[in-house]
Amino acid sequence: MEEIGKVTGFFAHPSVAAIDITKGTLRVGDRVKIRGHTTDFEQVVESMQIEHKPIEEAKPGDKIGLKVKEKVRPHDTVYKL
């Protein structure tokens, strides 16, 4: 399990996490785990966006929107499995 970023925000409709990518790369199809004080779940990356434009890969320094299946909170850690 490799830490790749932190959650900076959450939008309920649609269920999207704002994430700062800090290490490694994240691609559509990768499996991630999001863990925090009250958050702990895994999911497959189905879609990501930067500035409302779909992307296939995110790299360090990117600020992405990631569709999530559960509520996340700022400062939750994102891991690539």
Legacy VTK file of the C-alpha trace (Angstrom):
# vtk DataFile Version 3.0
C-alpha trace
ASCII
DATASET POLYDATA
POINTS 81 float
0.000 0.000 0.000
1.539 3.275 -1.187
0.379 6.726 -0.020
-0.322 8.867 -3.074
-2.279 11.862 -1.788
-4.613 13.645 0.613
-8.277 14.574 0.403
-8.783 18.357 0.399
-12.575 18.473 -0.023
-15.783 16.564 -0.707
-18.781 17.323 -2.915
-21.928 15.322 -2.142
-23.707 15.666 -5.524
-22.148 13.972 -7.365
-20.050 12.121 -4.787
-16.588 13.487 -5.617
-13.407 13.843 -3.550
-10.949 16.658 -4.246
-7.489 15.110 -3.908
-3.939 16.505 -4.045
-1.649 13.878 -5.590
1.688 14.010 -3.733
3.527 10.810 -4.804
3.393 8.267 -7.603
0.780 8.118 -10.328
-2.879 7.187 -10.282
-4.650 5.727 -13.307
-8.239 4.848 -14.139
-8.614 1.171 -13.188
-6.248 1.374 -10.185
-7.529 0.216 -6.792
-7.349 2.792 -3.973
-7.966 2.813 -0.230
-9.106 6.005 1.472
-8.503 6.076 5.201
-9.032 8.712 7.860
-10.384 9.243 11.371
-13.852 7.927 10.411
-13.211 6.886 6.792
-11.984 3.463 5.669
-12.945 1.922 2.310
-11.495 0.587 -0.940
-12.669 1.110 -4.495
-11.558 0.986 -8.127
-10.869 4.348 -9.802
-13.662 4.687 -12.382
-13.231 8.336 -13.344
-10.998 11.321 -12.570
-11.065 14.931 -13.682
-8.897 18.033 -13.611
-10.807 21.298 -14.070
-13.926 19.324 -15.165
-11.988 17.542 -17.949
-11.688 13.731 -17.824
-8.160 12.363 -17.399
-6.710 8.836 -17.512
-3.668 9.472 -15.287
-2.742 11.827 -12.434
0.795 12.615 -11.287
2.377 14.430 -8.316
1.252 18.059 -8.157
-2.129 17.364 -9.785
-5.304 18.399 -7.983
-7.982 15.967 -9.127
-11.637 15.212 -8.673
-12.219 11.508 -7.994
-15.664 9.921 -8.035
-16.068 8.080 -4.702
-18.635 5.611 -3.367
-18.629 6.953 0.217
-18.241 10.285 1.988
-14.650 11.381 2.562
-13.255 14.159 4.718
-10.396 16.661 4.381
-7.038 15.216 5.488
-8.094 11.593 4.737
-5.148 9.748 3.194
-5.392 8.122 -0.248
-3.404 4.929 -0.856
-2.840 2.999 -4.076
-3.164 -0.770 -3.581
LINES 1 82
81 0 1 2 3 4 5 6 7 8 9 10 11 12 13 14 15 16 17 18 19 20 21 22 23 24 25 26 27 28 29 30 31 32 33 34 35 36 37 38 39 40 41 42 43 44 45 46 47 48 49 50 51 52 53 54 55 56 57 58 59 60 61 62 63 64 65 66 67 68 69 70 71 72 73 74 75 76 77 78 79 80
